[in-house]
């Protein structure tokens, strides 16, 4: 499954804001798996900025994982809380991390200031 927003800088910015609000509580603002909600989680959240997850999987797999979560972990499903385009934007953002961008490089996308959907575990 191809990412319909791949390479779109606006989608990457939207994805960054969505990541910071929804994923960073566990995966961390740097996407390194060390967010404030990661303390005590077993298994710990994945390091999404490193070479072990994002580079090894196609966009469709990343999208599916965001939509469905990961059984046996604290990774929730975002199928009902994030729209399809929002999930694809997060995938585009995660790809941008592999190209050298860091989550702290810029502010969240305009209009992305809603409360986090992931609670601390």
Protein Blocks (a to p, Z undefined) as FASTA:
>chain_A
ZZfkgoiaklmmmmmmmmmmmmmmmnopnlnopafklgopacddddfkbmklmmmpcfkl
mmmmmmnopghiabdcfklmpcfklmmmmmmmmmmmmnopafklpccdehiaccdfbdcZ
Z
